[in-house]
Amino acid sequence: MEEVGRADPGETQGGAEEAVTSGTETTLLVEELTLIKDSLLASYARLEQRAEHVERELVAANAELGRKVAELNAVRSHLEAVLHALPSGVVVRDEDDVIVRVNEAACTIIGSSERALMTRSSHPALQGRKANGESHEYVRPDGERRVLVSRWSPVRSGGSVEIVDDRTEVETLQEQLHAQSKMAALGTISGGIAHEIRNPLNAVRGFAELLRREMTAGTRSARFAARICEGVDEADQIIASMLTFASPERLTLETIDPKELIDSAVEAAKRVLPENAPENKWQIISSTSAPAFIADRIKVRQALRNLVANALQAQPDGGAVDVSISLAGKDVLFRVCDAGPGIPPRLRARVAEPFFTTRAEGTGLGLALVHSIAELHDGRLHVSPSPSHLGGADITFRIPLQPQ
């Protein structure tokens, strides 16, 4: 009988071999996967190390960049501070010649705000490419005249910069120094001439007076002799003015009543009016609001008298004159205004020069003496560039209320 379900030995051996092969392949696959995993882990570790290194480099780079930015900000702040501290005006333009930066000094010199200057290509005070270091005059919006010197230079990175200097004070000081030197020289010359002329003039006056006394009053010869005496007296007054200008005497200080001073000065000034001319053709208005002050009575009266006389002579056909003495801070202000033609701008700076006059019969010593007397009292003379409220000249001089 055959045995039922008994396995074939060959089949059993083949299945075992297949199982062994399958196990080996599995082992190899596991080992290969393990190697791949180890390789990936090693690669990840290297990437992680590289990332940490790159991160450290980025942190260092960011720190360096932050330090550079801080340095640049510090330099920029310092340059901004220097720019705004400069006494000269600085105007920066871009490639299109449009103003992009200005400092405080430029705004002050020009008399404009930064906002008004920005985004503009030009301004009356600026010369741009034409700026070559030569001075030019500029009248600010407030009417003040300034003397400016501008220089222009291109910027290598593009655009340009214009430097503006205010030379008004320097020009004024130079003019004052020149005027003082000239006046000192003229004073020396006029003093010598005055002394030389006065002696023979006194002789003429003496002989003319003797002739007048010997002649019958009212005769033609007596009138001529009287005219000679009057002419000599007038010439002597001019000589006295020249001597006062050439060698100013020391001040004799005393307390002065403004009302009394202005009345006497106006009365003395009326003597320049033509003979037989009705005084009502000239309207002289006087006012005082200053307290009593200390000064040289004779010299101050002479200065005020000269101003009033000039105002009257500027209106030969009659007109108005306003004379006032007021208090301006710690100074006494003497002001004379008229309704005459005024003083042309081109002559305004020369009116105080000795022997400078626009009248054929003038001596040119009137305002020069006023200027000299004001300076003796530590004061100053001023000719207004604007017309007075009467439409003519507006001239003032001031002296301290209490001398130092």
C-alpha positions as CSV (number, residue, x, y, z in Angstrom):
1,M,0.0,0.0,0.0
2,E,1.1,3.5,-0.8
3,E,1.8,5.9,2.1
4,V,-0.6,8.9,1.9
5,G,0.8,12.6,2.7
6,R,4.4,11.7,2.9
7,A,6.6,14.6,1.6
8,D,9.0,14.2,-1.2
9,P,12.5,14.7,0.1
10,G,13.5,16.7,-3.0
11,E,10.8,19.2,-2.6
12,T,11.7,19.8,1.0
13,Q,15.3,20.5,0.2
14,G,14.3,23.0,-2.5
15,G,12.0,25.0,-0.2
16,A,14.7,25.2,2.4
17,E,17.2,26.6,-0.1
18,E,14.7,29.2,-1.2
19,A,14.1,30.3,2.4
20,V,17.8,30.6,3.0
21,T,18.2,32.7,-0.2
22,S,15.3,35.0,0.8
23,G,16.8,35.5,4.2
24,T,20.2,36.4,2.8
25,E,18.7,38.9,0.4
26,T,16.7,40.5,3.3
27,T,19.9,40.7,5.4
28,L,21.7,42.3,2.5
29,L,18.9,44.8,2.0
30,V,18.8,45.7,5.6
31,E,22.6,46.2,5.6
32,E,22.3,48.3,2.5
33,L,19.5,50.4,4.0
34,T,21.6,50.7,7.2
35,L,24.5,52.0,5.2
36,I,22.3,54.4,3.3
37,K,20.9,55.6,6.6
38,D,24.3,56.0,8.1
39,S,25.4,57.9,5.0
40,L,22.3,60.2,5.2
41,L,22.9,60.8,8.9
42,A,26.5,61.6,8.2
43,S,25.5,64.0,5.4
44,Y,22.9,65.6,7.6
45,A,25.5,66.1,10.4
46,R,27.8,67.7,7.9
47,L,25.0,69.9,6.5
48,E,24.1,70.8,10.1
49,Q,27.7,71.7,10.9
50,R,27.9,73.7,7.6
51,A,24.7,75.5,8.4
52,E,26.0,76.4,11.9
53,H,29.2,77.7,10.3
54,V,27.3,79.7,7.8
55,E,25.0,81.0,10.5
56,R,28.0,82.1,12.6
57,E,29.5,83.8,9.5
58,L,26.1,85.6,8.9
59,V,26.0,86.7,12.5
60,A,29.5,88.0,12.3
61,A,28.8,89.7,9.0
62,N,25.6,91.3,10.4
63,A,27.5,92.5,13.4
64,E,30.2,94.0,11.1
65,L,27.5,95.5,8.9
66,G,25.8,97.0,12.0
67,R,29.1,98.4,13.1
68,K,29.7,100.0,9.7
69,V,26.2,101.4,9.6
70,A,26.7,102.9,13.1
71,E,30.0,104.4,11.9
72,L,28.4,105.8,8.8
73,N,25.6,107.3,10.9
74,A,28.1,108.8,13.3
75,V,30.1,110.3,10.4
76,R,26.9,111.5,8.8
77,S,25.7,113.1,12.1
78,H,29.2,114.7,12.5
79,L,29.1,116.0,9.0
80,E,25.6,117.4,9.5
81,A,26.7,119.1,12.7
82,V,29.8,120.6,10.9
83,L,27.6,121.6,8.0
84,H,25.2,123.5,10.2
85,A,28.0,125.0,12.3
86,L,29.7,126.5,9.4
87,P,29.5,130.3,9.3
88,S,29.4,130.2,5.5
89,G,26.3,129.3,3.6
90,V,26.4,126.0,1.8
91,V,24.0,125.2,-1.1
92,V,24.1,121.7,-2.6
93,R,22.6,121.0,-6.0
94,D,22.0,117.7,-7.8
95,E,22.9,116.7,-11.4
96,D,19.9,118.7,-12.6
97,D,21.0,121.9,-10.8
98,V,18.1,121.6,-8.3
99,I,18.9,122.6,-4.7
100,V,18.7,119.6,-2.5
101,R,20.6,120.7,0.7
102,V,21.2,124.1,2.4
103,N,22.6,124.8,5.9
104,E,21.3,127.3,8.5
105,A,24.0,129.9,7.6
106,A,22.7,130.0,4.0
107,C,19.1,130.5,5.1
108,T,20.2,133.3,7.5
109,I,22.4,135.1,4.9
110,I,19.8,134.9,2.2
111,G,16.9,135.6,4.5
112,S,14.8,132.7,3.4
113,S,13.7,129.4,4.9
114,E,15.1,126.0,4.0
115,R,11.7,124.9,2.6
116,A,11.5,127.9,0.3
117,L,15.0,127.2,-1.1
118,M,14.6,123.4,-1.6
119,T,13.7,122.0,-5.1
120,R,14.5,125.4,-6.7
121,S,17.2,125.8,-9.4
122,S,18.0,129.5,-8.7
123,H,17.6,132.4,-6.3
124,P,18.5,136.1,-6.6
125,A,21.2,135.8,-3.9
126,L,22.9,132.7,-5.6
127,Q,25.0,132.8,-8.7
128,G,25.5,129.1,-9.4
129,R,28.1,128.4,-12.0
130,K,28.8,132.1,-12.4
131,A,30.1,132.4,-8.8
132,N,33.8,133.2,-9.1
133,G,34.6,134.8,-5.7
134,E,33.7,138.4,-6.7
135,S,31.4,140.3,-4.4
136,H,27.9,141.2,-5.4
137,E,25.1,143.1,-3.7
138,Y,21.8,141.5,-2.6
139,V,18.8,143.1,-1.0
140,R,17.0,140.7,1.4
141,P,13.2,140.5,1.5
142,D,13.4,142.7,4.7
143,G,15.1,145.4,2.7
144,E,18.5,145.0,4.2
145,R,21.4,145.4,1.8
146,R,24.1,142.6,2.0
147,V,27.4,142.2,0.2
148,L,27.9,138.5,-0.7
149,V,30.8,136.5,-2.1
150,S,30.0,133.2,-3.7
151,R,32.2,130.3,-5.0
152,W,30.9,127.3,-7.0
153,S,32.5,123.9,-7.4
154,P,31.4,120.6,-9.1
155,V,31.1,117.5,-7.0
156,R,32.9,114.4,-8.3
157,S,30.0,112.1,-7.6
158,G,27.6,114.5,-9.4
159,G,25.9,117.8,-8.7
160,S,27.7,120.9,-7.3
161,V,28.1,123.0,-4.2
162,E,28.1,126.7,-3.8
163,I,29.7,128.5,-0.8
164,V,28.2,131.9,0.2
165,D,30.0,134.3,2.5
166,D,28.4,137.4,4.0
167,R,31.1,140.2,3.6
168,T,28.8,143.1,4.6
169,E,30.5,143.8,7.9
170,V,33.9,143.5,6.3
171,E,33.0,145.9,3.6
172,T,31.5,148.3,6.1
173,L,34.6,148.2,8.3
174,Q,36.8,148.8,5.2
175,E,34.7,151.7,4.2
176,Q,34.9,153.2,7.7
177,L,38.6,152.7,7.8
178,H,39.0,154.3,4.4
179,A,36.7,157.2,5.4
180,Q,38.6,157.7,8.7
181,S,42.0,157.7,6.9
182,K,40.7,160.2,4.4
183,M,39.1,162.4,7.0
184,A,42.2,162.4,9.1
185,A,44.2,163.5,6.0
186,L,41.6,166.1,5.1
187,G,41.5,167.3,8.7
188,T,45.2,167.9,8.7
189,I,45.1,169.8,5.5
190,S,42.0,171.9,6.4
191,G,43.5,172.7,9.8
192,G,46.7,174.1,8.1
193,I,44.7,176.0,5.5
194,A,42.3,177.5,8.2
195,H,45.2,178.8,10.3
196,E,46.9,180.4,7.3
197,I,43.7,182.0,6.1
198,R,42.4,183.2,9.4
199,N,45.2,185.7,10.1
200,P,44.8,187.8,6.9
201,L,41.1,187.4,7.1
202,N,41.1,189.1,10.5
203,A,43.1,191.9,9.1
204,V,40.5,192.3,6.3
205,R,37.7,192.3,8.9
206,G,39.4,194.9,11.0
207,F,40.1,197.4,8.2
208,A,36.6,196.9,6.8
209,E,35.2,197.7,10.2
210,L,37.3,200.8,10.5
211,L,36.2,202.0,7.1
212,R,32.5,201.4,8.0
213,R,32.9,203.5,11.2
214,E,34.4,206.4,9.3
215,M,31.7,206.5,6.7
216,T,28.3,208.0,7.0
217,A,25.6,205.5,7.9
218,G,23.3,204.6,5.0
219,T,25.7,205.6,2.2
220,R,26.7,203.2,-0.5
221,S,30.3,202.9,0.7
222,A,29.0,202.1,4.3
223,R,26.8,199.4,2.9
224,F,29.7,197.9,0.9
225,A,31.9,198.0,4.1
226,A,29.1,196.2,6.0
227,R,28.9,193.6,3.3
228,I,32.7,193.0,3.6
229,C,32.3,192.5,7.3
230,E,29.4,190.1,6.8
231,G,31.4,188.1,4.2
232,V,34.4,187.9,6.5
233,D,32.2,186.7,9.4
234,E,30.7,184.0,7.1
235,A,34.2,183.0,6.0
236,D,35.3,182.9,9.7
237,Q,32.5,180.6,10.5
238,I,33.6,178.2,7.8
239,I,37.2,178.4,9.1
240,A,35.9,177.7,12.6
241,S,34.1,174.6,11.3
242,M,37.3,173.5,9.5
243,L,39.3,173.9,12.7
244,T,36.6,172.0,14.7
245,F,36.7,169.2,12.2
246,A,40.5,169.2,12.0
247,S,41.2,169.3,15.8
248,P,38.1,168.4,17.8
249,E,38.1,169.9,21.2
250,R,37.4,168.1,24.4
251,L,33.8,167.9,25.4
252,T,32.4,170.3,28.0
253,L,29.6,168.2,29.5
254,E,26.6,169.7,31.1
255,T,22.9,168.8,31.7
256,I,20.8,169.9,28.7
257,D,17.1,170.6,28.4
258,P,15.9,169.1,25.1
259,K,13.2,171.7,24.6
260,E,15.6,174.7,25.1
261,L,18.2,173.0,22.8
262,I,15.8,172.3,19.9
263,D,14.4,175.9,20.1
264,S,17.8,177.5,20.0
265,A,19.0,175.2,17.2
266,V,16.0,175.9,15.0
267,E,16.3,179.7,15.6
268,A,20.0,179.5,14.6
269,A,19.2,177.5,11.5
270,K,16.7,180.0,10.2
271,R,19.5,182.4,9.5
272,V,20.3,180.4,6.3
273,L,16.9,181.5,4.8
274,P,17.1,184.2,2.1
275,E,16.7,187.8,3.3
276,N,13.2,189.2,3.0
277,A,11.8,185.7,2.4
278,P,8.5,185.1,4.4
279,E,9.2,182.5,7.1
280,N,5.8,181.0,6.7
281,K,7.0,179.4,3.4
282,W,8.8,176.9,5.6
283,Q,6.8,174.9,8.2
284,I,9.1,173.8,11.0
285,I,7.6,171.3,13.4
286,S,9.5,170.5,16.6
287,S,8.9,168.0,19.3
288,T,10.7,166.5,22.3
289,S,10.0,163.4,24.4
290,A,13.5,162.8,25.8
291,P,14.5,163.6,29.4
292,A,17.3,166.0,30.2
293,F,20.7,164.5,29.1
294,I,24.4,165.2,29.6
295,A,26.4,166.4,26.5
296,D,28.4,169.3,25.2
297,R,25.7,172.0,24.7
298,I,27.5,174.0,22.0
299,K,28.5,171.1,19.9
300,V,25.2,169.2,20.0
301,R,23.3,172.5,19.2
302,Q,25.7,173.0,16.3
303,A,25.1,169.5,15.0
304,L,21.3,169.9,15.2
305,R,21.5,173.3,13.7
306,N,23.4,172.0,10.7
307,L,20.8,169.3,10.1
308,V,17.9,171.8,10.2
309,A,19.8,174.2,8.0
310,N,20.4,171.5,5.4
311,A,16.7,170.6,5.5
312,L,15.7,174.2,4.9
313,Q,18.3,174.7,2.1
314,A,17.1,171.5,0.4
315,Q,13.7,173.3,-0.1
316,P,14.6,176.7,-1.5
317,D,11.0,177.4,-2.5
318,G,9.6,176.4,0.9
319,G,8.5,173.1,2.5
320,A,8.1,171.2,5.8
321,V,10.8,170.2,8.3
322,D,10.2,167.9,11.2
323,V,12.7,168.1,14.1
324,S,12.5,165.8,17.1
325,I,14.6,164.7,20.1
326,S,13.5,161.4,21.6
327,L,14.7,158.5,23.7
328,A,15.9,155.4,21.8
329,G,16.9,152.8,24.4
330,K,19.9,154.2,26.3
331,D,20.5,156.8,23.6
332,V,19.2,160.3,22.8
333,L,18.0,160.4,19.2
334,F,18.1,163.6,17.2
335,R,16.0,163.4,14.0
336,V,15.4,165.8,11.1
337,C,13.1,165.0,8.3
338,D,12.2,167.2,5.3
339,A,10.0,167.2,2.2
340,G,12.8,168.0,-0.2
341,P,14.1,165.8,-3.1
342,G,15.9,163.4,-0.7
343,I,19.4,162.0,-1.0
344,P,20.2,159.7,-4.0
345,P,21.4,156.2,-3.1
346,R,24.7,156.8,-4.9
347,L,25.5,159.8,-2.8
348,R,24.2,158.5,0.6
349,A,27.5,157.0,1.6
350,R,29.4,160.2,0.9
351,V,27.3,162.9,2.6
352,A,29.4,162.8,5.7
353,E,32.6,163.3,3.8
354,P,34.2,166.7,4.4
355,F,33.9,169.2,1.5
356,F,31.5,167.0,-0.3
357,T,28.4,168.9,-1.3
358,T,25.7,168.9,-4.0
359,R,25.0,172.7,-3.6
360,A,27.1,175.2,-5.5
361,E,27.1,177.5,-2.5
362,G,27.7,174.8,0.1
363,T,31.0,174.1,1.9
364,G,30.5,170.4,2.5
365,L,31.2,170.6,6.2
366,G,27.7,170.5,7.6
367,L,27.2,166.7,7.9
368,A,30.9,166.1,8.3
369,L,30.7,168.1,11.5
370,V,27.5,166.3,12.6
371,H,29.4,163.0,12.1
372,S,32.4,164.3,14.0
373,I,30.3,165.7,16.9
374,A,28.3,162.4,17.2
375,E,31.5,160.4,17.3
376,L,33.0,162.7,20.0
377,H,30.0,161.7,22.1
378,D,30.4,158.0,21.3
379,G,27.4,158.2,19.0
380,R,26.9,157.9,15.3
381,L,25.2,159.6,12.3
382,H,22.7,157.7,10.1
383,V,21.2,158.6,6.8
384,S,18.0,156.5,6.2
385,P,17.8,154.7,2.8
386,S,14.1,155.2,2.8
387,P,12.2,158.5,2.3
388,S,11.0,160.3,5.5
389,H,7.3,160.5,6.3
390,L,7.4,163.9,4.6
391,G,8.8,162.4,1.4
392,G,12.4,163.8,1.6
393,A,15.6,163.0,3.6
394,D,15.5,161.3,7.0
395,I,18.8,162.0,8.9
396,T,19.4,161.1,12.5
397,F,22.3,161.1,15.0
398,R,22.3,159.6,18.4
399,I,24.5,159.9,21.5
400,P,24.4,158.1,24.8
401,L,21.9,159.4,27.4
402,Q,24.6,159.1,30.1
403,P,28.2,159.4,28.8
404,Q,30.6,156.6,29.8
